[in-house]
Amino acid sequence: MEFFVFRLNKLKILDNREWGPGELKMLSFVTGKDVNLPALDDLQRTTDPAIKKQFIQEAAQSVLSAKTLMQLDNVTDDAEITFGDTGYALYTADQIPVSFNWSLMIFEMDEDINALGRKIDEIIKAPEFDGFTQNVLTLVSAAANPAEVAGVAIAKYIFEHIAEAMIEDKDDQVGLAYQSFNRFEHYPKGKRKKNDVPDLSNNVRIDYSIFGTQYQDS
């Protein structure tokens, strides 16, 4: 038996994009070949484009269902946000994944977090999502690992549309991170711990850890 967990331990926000303490929203997705996307395993088992589109839609719904969305209150410049002495699990599994991708967005938005969650879940119902599924079918047709390629594309699509909504509403992006991990390079012994990792905007410092182990089920 195996156990795996990917944790967020601490965030440091250099500039909260507010004049004083602010309320920030954090959105996180973890995707990969064997993470949350079982529907994509069937992509290569059918030649029917309509069924393939259905698998992609189901996978997108899985990504949205597995999102981590939380509100960070009273965040000041140079604030350090800790998640207790154990950290906050962004993803857990009973199998150590061969690889996975992590996307993190932190933004300043006054909208109620429940309303924001509903808005995010509506993304795959928008008319343009049908065109996206067709693009994914083209992308995975030549991919060695269709499930992983589709998973990355789905997470990217969702993030881009959230970012577009933020720009339209004049909300400020505080932090953005995209990271890819594989077992052989980044956690060969099941463990990895990094502190003060800069995000893409260089406005956030991230502490995270990976823990995976094999054990006997008694």
Sequence and secondary structure as in RCSB ss.txt:
>XXXX:A:sequence
MEFFVFRLNKLKILDNREWGPGELKMLSFVTGKDVNLPALDDLQRTTDPAIKKQFIQEAAQSVLSAKTLMQLDNV
TDDAEITFGDTGYALYTADQIPVSFNWSLMIFEMDEDINALGRKIDEIIKAPEFDGFTQNVLTLVSAAANPAEVA
GVAIAKYIFEHIAEAMIEDKDDQVGLAYQSFNRFEHYPKGKRKKNDVPDLSNNVRIDYSIFGTQYQDS
>XXXX:A:secstr
 EEEEEEEEEEEES  SSSSSEEEEEEEEEEBTTBS GGGGGGGG   HHHHHHHHHHHHHHHHHT EEEEEEEE
 TTEEEE TTT EEEEEESS  SEEEEEEEEEE  S HHHHHHHHHGGGGSTHHHHHHHHHHHHHTT SSHHHHH
HHHHHHHHHHHHHHHHHHTT EEEEEEEEEEEHHHH TTSEEEEEEEE TTSSEEEEEEEEEEE    
